[in-house]
Amino acid sequence: MLLFTLALLAPSADPAPQDQAPNTWVKRSPLTGGPSSPGLGYEGAFTWDSKNRRVIRFAGHNQGGGGEQNAETWTFDPLTAKWELKEPNTSPPGACCNQQNVFDPDQGRFLRFPAFSGSHGWHWFRENYQSNSTAWSYDLATNTWRDRRPAPAPRISPLRCASWDTDYQVALIFGGEGSREGTLVYDAYTNTWHRLKPKDEPDPRSGGNMAYDAANKRHVMFGTQFDNDPLTWTFDLSKNEWRGHKLKGPPTDRNDPVLGYDHNGKRTIALVRALDKFEGKDPTTGHIETWAFDAKALAWTKLNPAREPDGWSNRSRGITAIPELNLLLAESVVNPSQKVKGIDREQQIWTYRYEKTAPPAVLPPANVRVTAFKAGAQVQWDEVRGAKKYIVFAGTGDTSWTAKFEQVFEVTEGRTNLLDLGAAMGKVTYYRVKTVTTDGTESDFSPVVRAQPRVADDLVASVVSAKEVRISWKPVAGAVGYHVERAAVEVFTEDQLKRLKTDTAPLAEPSVGAVRAIGAFERITKEPLKAPAFTDTGIDLAKLTKVEGEGSFAHRFGKDQIDDSGKPYRFGVYAYRVRAVNALGVEGGPSAWQLTIPSGVQHMFAKEDGTKCHLKWAANPEAGIKGYRVYRMDGPKINGAGQKVVRRTADVVKELIRTDETGTTDTKRYWVVAVDALGQEGVPSAPAWSWRQYKKVYDGFTGEWHQ
């Protein structure tokens, strides 16, 4: 049984720790008589959503282990050990080798970066080519995935190392299978990528893991799955500096570790693979060890708990810290090759406690926020019990981690806000706050906040005619205006990409198959717009577009993937994006770009009815949608790229529901594509299954209608 108080569900509640002894691992799922486990396969992403008090688990292989790369979003409740399958509006393409992704507590969103997609069957490459961008976000509170489409962007690889910097509120990324991109930052607040180019860097790697040590302000990186790196690495983002430390510690030969930061004990906890026996150079048996890294003393300690999670093979584990419960929660996916006594296949969940709970002497202010006015910036925060005063620091700079902070205010007891009349006009001011108690004890800094508007969500581009495109988006809190940017786009058609035309017969006038290039974005609004809408009449889609000079995106298809004789696209294509502006004249980062073809259909569901499959979906948000086409993939699954996808509706259908007579109860997969006023097909929806493999596993997790 899990013995915690339900008061933990309230974010403001004082955390009451679960009844678990220090330095112990305890198996939490599956347990006899406990909630059902979905038995998911390995290589999924795994992180704690501190806003909604759930572990989010995304993608990985199916229950058979090496099956299709799924795109399922699951949550795990550590209070009840209950799994829940979320069936959201849409999703990124399914993926394997999907460690690591991160949670952004500032915006309350899970951030997904790409991995391997399409190499295990049941993927339509037209969806992958158009939707597999470098960053997606998931909002559990609204069950909403969004494709962030930052541009320009580096190549983000599977099996990368990634960690969330809780001070500067950005994601740090390094390495990955085949990557030579080096050290990267994704700033979700501005939807921008940054290449840091430090003087020295670790060697590129596949696998390994990274965690942020909040006490010592260092990202800790360790290990690799295929090589032997004897160093433990730390990275200081404010200095843009890596340091390699040769220390006595865990095994380093193909150790495939997972790391989580224990906030209570101020240690990075690592589950490390140790190899025991070999056939030639290939390991045949191994085990898992638990270690703690002290970034201040630069020392590893082997913890030797009485019991450790089962299994030892590569890419089978994930770990995430749950500071509110003083726990780390780990997943270990066991399969027959690991030869665990009494277990064939099992998706295990374990919790670990490093030390007894010891709350900090004083906490930094929580919920620090900034509101911009013409006169300056108002900084507010929640009251801290025992505070005598608060010290406010401010700085300006190109980014949160390069800003130079100086003390600018002291706020006495009883006040939890101030108006900074010195906030910069037209450039970003960043703020941090400390608590000071009556005996002079200072807290750590609060996370950095900004006098800058957030990124606009849910941009819609409606093609009314070849010479008129209407743009709209969700209003941004604190924005007093908006600017619209536009870029010329070149595309490949489904007839110009060999993979697509092999899998699906192109239309007589072929649809967009993938983006070839996006030009530089140029502002097309002279003054900020007051309303979140704009009509562009300065284009003519009847004229083909050409990207000139250095653009913001270029394709990575090889020559062998392109059919130069394929029929080109008949229309010009543009990309639009929006920036919000606040009362200080500070601009936010760019929204996701949206093309002048329909967006992906959302809320796609299927229901089996013997040999029939009923489909339903939501209407597209664009004005002037003519209708929809349905596409179907038949089995059997091909373990590799390519699987036939047939067009089930030659003409567009106007209804938002469709019944397909399949003639069998074999496994199939469906996509729906919207068609606009010009006859352009858009981005494929996320798919829905009919008679999926392992269907019985999903009883109790889905209803009759499912994805």
Phi and psi in degrees as a GROMACS rama.xvg file:
@    title "Ramachandran Plot"
@    xaxis  label "Phi"
@    yaxis  label "Psi"
@TYPE xy
-98.0164  120.695  LEU-2
-109.841  82.8788  LEU-3
-131.839  169.487  PHE-4
-89.2855  141.756  THR-5
-68.0696  -14.8874  LEU-6
-59.4387  -19.0162  ALA-7
-65.5752  -19.1557  LEU-8
-66.7005  -23.5899  LEU-9
-83.3353  120.011  ALA-10
-56.7901  -27.7923  PRO-11
-85.3957  -5.88974  SER-12
-71.4868  148.376  ALA-13
-69.5855  131.708  ASP-14
-69.1254  128.948  PRO-15
-107.053  117.019  ALA-16
-67.0778  150.051  PRO-17
-65.6964  150.9  GLN-18
-75.2883  86.3876  ASP-19
-143.51  133.506  GLN-20
-72.6661  153.727  ALA-21
-61.9536  151.779  PRO-22
53.0141  47.8389  ASN-23
-134.552  142.345  THR-24
-100.726  135.4  TRP-25
-129.052  127.651  VAL-26
-75.2271  130.689  LYS-27
-112.823  -24.1005  ARG-28
-161.687  141.695  SER-29
-82.0178  147.838  PRO-30
-126.575  147.701  LEU-31
-58.3086  124.938  THR-32
82.3213  -2.1346  GLY-33
-90.2485  -179.988  GLY-34
-59.5999  153.396  PRO-35
-65.426  144.301  SER-36
-105.204  139.102  SER-37
-73.4692  -11.3838  PRO-38
61.2689  41.333  GLY-39
-66.2451  156.225  LEU-40
-80.8087  -176.236  GLY-41
-83.9827  175.417  TYR-42
74.547  23.4161  GLU-43
-87.4833  164.76  GLY-44
-91.9896  150.347  ALA-45
-152.631  115.291  PHE-46
-156.038  157.942  THR-47
-91.127  127.157  TRP-48
-94.4018  101.4  ASP-49
-73.0776  -18.6315  SER-50
-76.7766  -40.4257  LYS-51
-107.171  2.2249  ASN-52
56.9356  48.1646  ARG-53
-141.651  149.294  ARG-54
-83.2235  132.285  VAL-55
-101.846  132.349  ILE-56
-126.66  121.518  ARG-57
-127.173  137.336  PHE-58
66.385  -158.022  ALA-59
97.3197  -175.663  GLY-60
-86.0026  166.088  HIS-61
-76.7355  -173.505  ASN-62
-65.301  -19.611  GLN-63
-80.3083  -6.32218  GLY-64
104.763  -79.6174  GLY-65
-98.95  25.1367  GLY-66
-75.6556  -160.442  GLY-67
-58.4639  152.657  GLU-68
-81.0658  106.038  GLN-69
-84.9144  167.599  ASN-70
-121.381  31.0551  ALA-71
-78.9407  141.541  GLU-72
-110.72  117.334  THR-73
-118.513  155.719  TRP-74
-124.958  150.067  THR-75
-125.945  128.745  PHE-76
-96.5738  112.486  ASP-77
-69.6648  -13.9316  PRO-78
-76.1819  -31.9094  LEU-79
-122.975  -8.9593  THR-80
61.929  26.9647  ALA-81
-96.2628  130.427  LYS-82
-90.4497  146.175  TRP-83
-138.67  129.437  GLU-84
-87.3583  120.364  LEU-85
-90.191  134.517  LYS-86
-116.572  87.6142  GLU-87
-81.4494  -174.61  PRO-88
-61.2906  -38.9267  ASN-89
-162.766  -169.832  THR-90
-162.256  160.858  SER-91
-67.4577  165.826  PRO-92
-56.9433  145.528  PRO-93
-58.9533  156.86  GLY-94
-153.172  153.602  ALA-95
-121.991  176.174  CYS-96
50.3948  44.6014  CYS-97
-97.0252  5.40211  ASN-98
-71.0821  149.646  GLN-99
-104.528  147.981  GLN-100
-124.156  172.097  ASN-101
-135.943  163.876  VAL-102
-107.489  133.557  PHE-103
-98.8764  98.6107  ASP-104
-70.29  -20.63  PRO-105
-64.1492  -45.8656  ASP-106
-101.56  -3.98584  GLN-107
68.2781  37.8944  GLY-108
-133.068  141.209  ARG-109
-77.7539  133.132  PHE-110
-107.095  124.04  LEU-111
-109.803  131.34  ARG-112
-111.463  157.231  PHE-113
-74.2378  162.043  PRO-114
-144.429  -153.553  ALA-115
-76.7778  128.735  PHE-116
-136.65  134.846  SER-117
96.2139  0.26172  GLY-118
-97.1729  2.69445  SER-119
-128.603  25.8469  HIS-120
81.6586  168.146  GLY-121
62.9643  23.9821  TRP-122
-117.679  132.019  HIS-123
-89.3986  119.148  TRP-124
-68.3265  -18.914  PHE-125
-67.2735  -37.6319  ARG-126
-64.6136  -46.8033  GLU-127
-61.3052  -44.8352  ASN-128
-62.3531  -32.2814  TYR-129
-98.491  -14.0085  GLN-130
-122.633  -5.68493  SER-131
-90.1825  61.3649  ASN-132
-78.8355  177.403  SER-133
-78.1409  -12.6748  THR-134
-152.442  127.136  ALA-135
-121.318  155.733  TRP-136
-126.842  149.594  SER-137
-127.102  126.906  TYR-138
-105.642  104.087  ASP-139
-64.672  -35.7037  LEU-140
-58.9208  -35.0365  ALA-141
-109.67  1.13337  THR-142
55.2574  48.9433  ASN-143
-126.326  123.405  THR-144
-93.608  142.957  TRP-145
-134.393  133.07  ARG-146
-83.1554  113.511  ASP-147
-79.0752  -25.6768  ARG-148
44.1103  54.8254  ARG-149
-68.7795  143.162  PRO-150
-147.966  133.113  ALA-151
-73.2842  167.473  PRO-152
-148.323  147.487  ALA-153
-79.1232  177.413  PRO-154
-86.3988  120.556  ARG-155
-102.011  127.216  ILE-156
-102.654  157.292  SER-157
-66.4434  161.588  PRO-158
55.682  37.8142  LEU-159
-82.0297  172.064  ARG-160
-103.741  135.806  CYS-161
-149.646  144.726  ALA-162
-151.672  152.904  SER-163
-94.9586  125.953  TRP-164
-85.1101  106.091  ASP-165
-74.2863  -10.616  THR-166
-86.1061  -55.6105  ASP-167
-92.3018  -3.31912  TYR-168
60.5431  50.8156  GLN-169
-142.902  164.246  VAL-170
-100.496  131.157  ALA-171
-101.211  135.136  LEU-172
-133.278  138.536  ILE-173
-144.281  141.717  PHE-174
74.1016  -153.835  GLY-175
116.706  160.532  GLY-176
-56.5191  113.26  GLU-177
76.5443  5.01858  GLY-178
-81.6993  139.712  SER-179
-125.728  24.4861  ARG-180
-78.2684  -19.6344  GLU-181
79.2283  -146.279  GLY-182
-90.6486  125.362  THR-183
-128.204  152.048  LEU-184
-125.253  132.878  VAL-185
-107.289  118.36  TYR-186
-97.3356  100.381  ASP-187
-68.1531  -26.8283  ALA-188
-63.0477  -36.9183  TYR-189
-109.209  0.170897  THR-190
54.9827  49.7821  ASN-191
-134.739  146.664  THR-192
-98.3496  148.311  TRP-193
-135.767  125.718  HIS-194
-89.9911  118.458  ARG-195
-83.949  -32.2703  LEU-196
50.264  57.0408  LYS-197
-65.9823  163.526  PRO-198
-60.7824  -45.3586  LYS-199
-127.135  149.561  ASP-200
-140.405  157.641  GLU-201
-64.2593  163.891  PRO-202
-65.1552  147.638  ASP-203
-56.4395  154.851  PRO-204
-155.634  154.078  ARG-205
-104.046  126.89  SER-206
81.4821  -155.526  GLY-207
79.6797  -179.587  GLY-208
-154.886  160.933  ASN-209
-141.713  146.181  MET-210
-143.537  153.744  ALA-211
-98.9058  122.362  TYR-212
-88.1418  101.367  ASP-213
-70.8672  -26.5482  ALA-214
-72.7782  -38.6954  ALA-215
-104.228  2.60937  ASN-216
56.7982  44.1338  LYS-217
-134.731  139.886  ARG-218
-84.8111  130.491  HIS-219
-107.632  123.751  VAL-220
-123.349  138.233  MET-221
-152.311  137.57  PHE-222
90.2016  175.519  GLY-223
-164.107  157.283  THR-224
-91.2155  -23.1949  GLN-225
-113.805  -16.8809  PHE-226
-119.262  -167.364  ASP-227
-136.01  93.611  ASN-228
-100.195  111.232  ASP-229
-76.5828  -4.68867  PRO-230
-96.2419  147.959  LEU-231
-101.162  128.273  THR-232
-107.704  142.042  TRP-233
-127.177  146.577  THR-234
-131.284  129.532  PHE-235
-103.768  108.345  ASP-236
-66.1346  -38.421  LEU-237
-65.3373  -27.2093  SER-238
-101.027  -7.78914  LYS-239
54.5041  52.2328  ASN-240
-135.858  123.462  GLU-241
-92.7838  145.633  TRP-242
-135.595  132.01  ARG-243
-100.621  133.074  GLY-244
-122.236  121.762  HIS-245
-90.8039  108.945  LYS-246
-128.015  156.678  LEU-247
-76.9589  124.17  LYS-248
-172.104  -144.69  GLY-249
-67.0916  164.417  PRO-250
-61.2277  146.632  PRO-251
-119.416  -7.15646  THR-252
-77.5406  108.885  ASP-253
47.626  48.9991  ARG-254
-84.6319  -13.8705  ASN-255
40.422  57.2611  ASP-256
-80.0305  164.207  PRO-257
-125.091  141.111  VAL-258
-124.735  141  LEU-259
-141.354  143.577  GLY-260
-92.257  124.876  TYR-261
-89.6532  105.361  ASP-262
-66.8695  -36.1394  HIS-263
-67.5714  -47.5693  ASN-264
-89.8992  -5.88409  GLY-265
56.3325  45.8605  LYS-266
-135.322  149.542  ARG-267
-89.2892  120.862  THR-268
-96.5097  131.341  ILE-269
-124.01  131.413  ALA-270
-96.711  116.875  LEU-271
-119.353  136.295  VAL-272
-82.0388  131.275  ARG-273
-118.01  130.275  ALA-274
-91.7959  135.62  LEU-275
-108.662  -47.1374  ASP-276
-132.842  156.118  LYS-277
-138.15  152.876  PHE-278
-114.671  104.65  GLU-279
66.6485  -123.214  GLY-280
-96.729  -4.94889  LYS-281
-89.893  128.19  ASP-282
-70.0747  141.401  PRO-283
-115.75  -25.1039  THR-284
-143.361  157.829  THR-285
-166.713  -173.689  GLY-286
-152.977  173.369  HIS-287
-111.156  139.37  ILE-288
-122.978  149.088  GLU-289
-107.37  124.923  THR-290
-130.014  157.416  TRP-291
-124.426  136.695  ALA-292
-114.003  126.737  PHE-293
-99.5944  106.579  ASP-294
-73.098  -19.6966  ALA-295
-76.5869  -46.7849  LYS-296
-87.9053  -7.93838  ALA-297
52.3937  58.9053  LEU-298
-143.56  138.81  ALA-299
-97.9765  145.935  TRP-300
-131.481  127.214  THR-301
-79.9281  126.976  LYS-302
-91.7859  -26.6315  LEU-303
51.7904  51.494  ASN-304
-64.4143  159.189  PRO-305
-64.1649  -29.8427  ALA-306
-139.274  142.28  ARG-307
-130.139  160.836  GLU-308
-56.2264  150.114  PRO-309
-72.8609  164.664  ASP-310
86.1575  160.612  GLY-311
-153.603  -4.34662  TRP-312
-74.7223  166.873  SER-313
-64.2605  146.668  ASN-314
61.073  22.7518  ARG-315
-104.031  0.180693  SER-316
-126.089  153.22  ARG-317
-143.409  156.413  GLY-318
-146.225  146.669  ILE-319
-147.972  143.949  THR-320
-86.9798  140.776  ALA-321
-121.93  82.4362  ILE-322
-58.8748  -33.5949  PRO-323
-61.3524  -24.9082  GLU-324
-110.368  2.81903  LEU-325
52.7742  50.6689  ASN-326
-139.158  155.595  LEU-327
-111.772  140.042  LEU-328
-117.986  127.095  LEU-329
-122.243  147.934  ALA-330
-110.099  136.981  GLU-331
-133.254  118.558  SER-332
-97.5332  114.109  VAL-333
-98.6991  134.752  VAL-334
-131.195  171.209  ASN-335
-58.1049  -30.5514  PRO-336
-65.4828  -19.1359  SER-337
-84.9912  -12.5835  GLN-338
55.652  49.8791  LYS-339
-84.5227  125.505  VAL-340
-58.3475  126.386  LYS-341
80.0718  1.37593  GLY-342
-129.452  128.598  ILE-343
-90.7692  -68.3793  ASP-344
-131.583  137.906  ARG-345
-162.548  133.6  GLU-346
-95.6022  102.109  GLN-347
-96.6507  144.067  GLN-348
-120.337  128.679  ILE-349
-126.712  152.772  TRP-350
-120.478  149.32  THR-351
-131.762  135.862  TYR-352
-115.962  127.908  ARG-353
-82.4667  -53.4084  TYR-354
-139.145  169.182  GLU-355
-62.3658  152.816  LYS-356
-67.5155  128.686  THR-357
-136.412  92.7206  ALA-358
-59.2434  146.666  PRO-359
-63.4007  154.544  PRO-360
-60.6095  -36.6608  ALA-361
-150.171  138.958  VAL-362
-97.3195  147.053  LEU-363
-70.974  158.916  PRO-364
-59.6039  141.511  PRO-365
-102.135  161.235  ALA-366
56.4411  42.0143  ASN-367
-69.9831  134.277  VAL-368
-147.058  157.538  ARG-369
-129.449  135.827  VAL-370
-122.041  128.156  THR-371
-91.0657  136.591  ALA-372
-128.625  166.801  PHE-373
-61.252  -33.0492  LYS-374
-80.4016  -16.0745  ALA-375
157.523  -156.307  GLY-376
-124.882  129.96  ALA-377
-93.8282  124.731  GLN-378
-107.145  128.546  VAL-379
-129.562  157.428  GLN-380
-156.696  167.318  TRP-381
-82.7833  146.39  ASP-382
-64.3256  140.801  GLU-383
-107.087  126.651  VAL-384
-60.817  130.712  ARG-385
86.9328  4.77378  GLY-386
-75.3186  135.322  ALA-387
-93.2134  -39.2408  LYS-388
-158.679  173.523  LYS-389
-128.974  140.816  TYR-390
-110.293  126.857  ILE-391
-107.672  131.451  VAL-392
-114.967  145.5  PHE-393
-139.152  154.84  ALA-394
-162.89  158.22  GLY-395
-120.202  158.288  THR-396
169.842  176.869  GLY-397
-72.1873  -28.8992  ASP-398
-141.374  168.141  THR-399
-64.9696  -31.4787  SER-400
-89.8853  -10.3887  TRP-401
-105.215  -5.03719  THR-402
-65.8243  142.973  ALA-403
-99.3173  111.408  LYS-404
-90.4562  138.672  PHE-405
-134.086  149.601  GLU-406
-67.5061  129.757  GLN-407
-122.416  -22.8266  VAL-408
-148.472  152.215  PHE-409
-119.704  129.984  GLU-410
-114.577  124.639  VAL-411
-79.536  166.385  THR-412
-51.3402  139.808  GLU-413
97.9295  -20.2097  GLY-414
-107.867  139.894  ARG-415
-131.404  37.9829  THR-416
-163.435  163.684  ASN-417
-156.901  158.363  LEU-418
-111.106  115.519  LEU-419
-91.2821  102.178  ASP-420
-76.1997  -8.11044  LEU-421
-97.7808  8.92365  GLY-422
-58.8153  137.3  ALA-423
-67.6754  141.765  ALA-424
-89.158  129.254  MET-425
80.2497  -3.88151  GLY-426
-139.709  158.363  LYS-427
-78.518  130.869  VAL-428
-104.035  133.362  THR-429
-108.988  148.601  TYR-430
-132.416  148.574  TYR-431
-140.574  151.884  ARG-432
-133.233  141.74  VAL-433
-116.535  151.793  LYS-434
-98.4326  141.67  THR-435
-126.613  128.835  VAL-436
-88.803  175.837  THR-437
-62.9385  -27.8007  THR-438
-90.1595  8.47484  ASP-439
88.8785  2.3795  GLY-440
-69.282  129.325  THR-441
-102.251  143.423  GLU-442
-81.0836  174.102  SER-443
-68.1843  169.521  ASP-444
-68.5609  148.726  PHE-445
-72.1813  160.185  SER-446
-59.6486  153.979  PRO-447
-66.5681  135.968  VAL-448
-123.646  166.795  VAL-449
-135.051  145.516  ARG-450
-88.8365  66.5997  ALA-451
-148.419  137.688  GLN-452
-71.0926  152.663  PRO-453
-77.3563  175.866  ARG-454
-77.1275  139.798  VAL-455
-71.1198  136.831  ALA-456
-101.494  157.108  ASP-457
59.9721  51.2352  ASP-458
-68.5822  134.774  LEU-459
-124.467  130.245  VAL-460
-117.436  108.252  ALA-461
-98.469  119.733  SER-462
-86.1943  103.643  VAL-463
-81.0949  -39.0086  VAL-464
-157.107  178.814  SER-465
-63.7653  -19.3936  ALA-466
-116.286  14.4085  LYS-467
-147.384  122.523  GLU-468
-126.411  128.304  VAL-469
-104.703  127.148  ARG-470
-110.678  137.859  ILE-471
-145.653  162.056  SER-472
-161.337  167.256  TRP-473
-72.498  137.57  LYS-474
-59.5953  148.171  PRO-475
-104.087  129.499  VAL-476
-58.1015  131.552  ALA-477
81.8781  -2.55876  GLY-478
-81.8383  138.391  ALA-479
-106.979  -5.63559  VAL-480
-171.323  175.487  GLY-481
-145.642  147.219  TYR-482
-115.493  143.69  HIS-483
-108.751  136.048  VAL-484
-119.261  149.65  GLU-485
-137.393  145.246  ARG-486
-137.738  144  ALA-487
-71.2953  147.373  ALA-488
-131.997  137.966  VAL-489
-109.216  142.875  GLU-490
-129.134  157.695  VAL-491
-95.7166  141.464  PHE-492
-87.6851  169.584  THR-493
-64.7971  -16.6374  GLU-494
-90.1472  -10.937  ASP-495
-100.447  -6.37739  GLN-496
-113.847  118.501  LEU-497
-59.1686  -40.743  LYS-498
-59.4551  -43.58  ARG-499
-70.1299  -44.6441  LEU-500
-73.0448  -21.5806  LYS-501
-72.2181  -38.3339  THR-502
-82.4482  -32.2328  ASP-503
-141.598  131.35  THR-504
-64.5316  122.243  ALA-505
-63.9603  154.187  PRO-506
-67.425  161.937  LEU-507
-57.5767  -40.0754  ALA-508
-108.55  96.6249  GLU-509
-63.4439  151.069  PRO-510
-86.5302  167.799  SER-511
-64.7105  127.32  VAL-512
-100.308  -34.6288  GLY-513
-167.484  160.943  ALA-514
-82.3253  129.15  VAL-515
-85.4702  -45.6743  ARG-516
-160.949  149.251  ALA-517
-121.947  130.181  ILE-518
-76.5209  -174.876  GLY-519
-68.8096  137.865  ALA-520
-77.9161  134.857  PHE-521
-123.251  141.144  GLU-522
-72.8076  132.973  ARG-523
-117.518  7.14398  ILE-524
-112.851  126.781  THR-525
-74.6113  -41.0115  LYS-526
-123.118  153.45  GLU-527
-58.8155  137.655  PRO-528
-78.522  141.901  LEU-529
-81.4573  -35.7699  LYS-530
-102.614  153.466  ALA-531
-81.306  58.4334  PRO-532
-160.213  152.14  ALA-533
-158.855  141.921  PHE-534
-114.334  123.424  THR-535
-102.268  116.474  ASP-536
-114.477  13.6035  THR-537
-95.5693  23.0153  GLY-538
-128.546  165.129  ILE-539
-144.369  102.238  ASP-540
-69.8871  -11.2571  LEU-541
-72.3941  -14.8572  ALA-542
-102.136  130.285  LYS-543
-65.7663  144.35  LEU-544
-97.22  148.768  THR-545
-135.409  133.939  LYS-546
-86.1261  124.106  VAL-547
-109.893  139.897  GLU-548
69.9221  -160.845  GLY-549
-75.9457  122.771  GLU-550
-99.1313  -166.715  GLY-551
-108.961  -4.18891  SER-552
-157.925  140.896  PHE-553
-139.701  139.887  ALA-554
-67.357  164.286  HIS-555
-124.533  25.1459  ARG-556
-71.6537  141.197  PHE-557
-80.2065  161.207  GLY-558
-57.9687  -32.9408  LYS-559
-72.2798  -9.04186  ASP-560
-95.9075  -8.59918  GLN-561
-110.223  136.437  ILE-562
-103.702  102.778  ASP-563
-64.8548  -19.1332  ASP-564
-88.6274  -3.72263  SER-565
-66.3285  154.231  GLY-566
-73.0167  128.04  LYS-567
-76.2123  173.28  PRO-568
-76.4693  145.87  TYR-569
-89.9534  -10.5361  ARG-570
-120.444  156.797  PHE-571
-73.7627  153.745  GLY-572
-132.43  139.382  VAL-573
-126.868  156.92  TYR-574
-115.703  138.643  ALA-575
-120.153  148.135  TYR-576
-150.099  167.486  ARG-577
-132.01  146.872  VAL-578
-124.744  134.503  ARG-579
-85.475  155.196  ALA-580
-130.022  134.02  VAL-581
-99.1159  -176.726  ASN-582
-66.8596  -19.7073  ALA-583
-85.4795  1.33328  LEU-584
79.5109  12.1276  GLY-585
-85.1713  131.579  VAL-586
-93.2402  147.071  GLU-587
-86.1527  178.06  GLY-588
-74.5607  170.317  GLY-589
-74.4968  141.063  PRO-590
-68.5303  171.85  SER-591
-59.2457  140.115  ALA-592
-79.1339  150.396  TRP-593
-129.358  131.306  GLN-594
-83.0651  167.073  LEU-595
-87.0049  42.0917  THR-596
-129.521  160.966  ILE-597
-61.0513  146.497  PRO-598
-71.6061  170.209  SER-599
-66.2755  136.848  GLY-600
-62.422  141.65  VAL-601
-118.726  167.473  GLN-602
53.4588  50.5929  HIS-603
-84.8729  124.446  MET-604
-134.876  155.413  PHE-605
-132.34  156.197  ALA-606
-143.565  124.49  LYS-607
-77.5736  143.965  GLU-608
-147.026  77.5162  ASP-609
64.6751  -124.319  GLY-610
-87.775  2.85381  THR-611
-99.2593  151.327  LYS-612
-127.963  120.72  CYS-613
-91.2265  136.366  HIS-614
-123.066  145.724  LEU-615
-146.266  156.321  LYS-616
-157.355  168.489  TRP-617
-88.4055  151.11  ALA-618
-65.7963  141.737  ALA-619
-66.8668  149.895  ASN-620
-76.9553  -14.5492  PRO-621
-70.7848  144.577  GLU-622
-74.2692  149.234  ALA-623
79.6478  17.7359  GLY-624
-67.3781  125.6  ILE-625
-79.0483  -33.1479  LYS-626
164.472  -155.448  GLY-627
-142.527  155.16  TYR-628
-121.679  146.671  ARG-629
-108.736  135.235  VAL-630
-122.349  145.514  TYR-631
-132.329  137.973  ARG-632
-107.755  128.622  MET-633
-101.92  156.706  ASP-634
-84.8018  -176.843  GLY-635
-77.211  158.464  PRO-636
-61.0044  137.322  LYS-637
-99.9466  126.849  ILE-638
-81.9651  82.8057  ASN-639
154.693  -172.047  GLY-640
-73.3108  143.695  ALA-641
95.6904  124.666  GLY-642
-161.113  134.813  GLN-643
-60.8706  135.096  LYS-644
-125.866  121.202  VAL-645
-107.407  143.344  VAL-646
-82.1318  117.251  ARG-647
-92.634  -8.04533  ARG-648
-134.459  100.828  THR-649
-61.906  -43.2607  ALA-650
-95.8224  156.807  ASP-651
-70.7394  147.312  VAL-652
-110.116  138.676  VAL-653
-89.5631  -22.6107  LYS-654
-72.0229  161.156  GLU-655
-102.768  21.8578  LEU-656
-147.163  147.838  ILE-657
-153.378  141.154  ARG-658
-111.913  128.083  THR-659
-112.696  122.497  ASP-660
-87.4658  113.253  GLU-661
-94.8989  -24.2569  THR-662
83.7818  -9.79124  GLY-663
-145.101  172.264  THR-664
-110.66  29.5199  THR-665
-74.5732  160.212  ASP-666
-66.6111  134.142  THR-667
-142.866  164.372  LYS-668
-137.801  142.314  ARG-669
-122.643  147.75  TYR-670
-131.874  153.541  TRP-671
-125.937  141.678  VAL-672
-128.846  133.283  VAL-673
-82.9774  153.134  ALA-674
-126.52  129.877  VAL-675
-95.3781  -171.78  ASP-676
-63.2458  -25.5459  ALA-677
-88.8701  -1.62222  LEU-678
86.8335  11.7313  GLY-679
-79.9492  128.312  GLN-680
-77.3248  149.726  GLU-681
-104.317  -155.797  GLY-682
-75.9781  134.503  VAL-683
-62.3444  148.392  PRO-684
-66.1249  169.929  SER-685
-69.1717  151.887  ALA-686
-82.9435  165.208  PRO-687
-131.766  143.366  ALA-688
-88.5939  151.371  TRP-689
-124.505  124.061  SER-690
50.9465  55.5343  TRP-691
-65.5896  157.644  ARG-692
-65.2273  145.985  GLN-693
59.7842  33.2838  TYR-694
-58.6895  -37.1447  LYS-695
-63.4557  -29.0921  LYS-696
-59.1608  -30.7407  VAL-697
-87.4365  -3.31756  TYR-698
-60.2336  128.341  ASP-699
92.6253  -19.7992  GLY-700
-99.6723  -24.0848  PHE-701
-128.727  165.201  THR-702
-98.4667  -165.943  GLY-703
-59.0326  -44.3853  GLU-704
-87.4554  132.367  TRP-705
-151.752  171.58  HIS-706
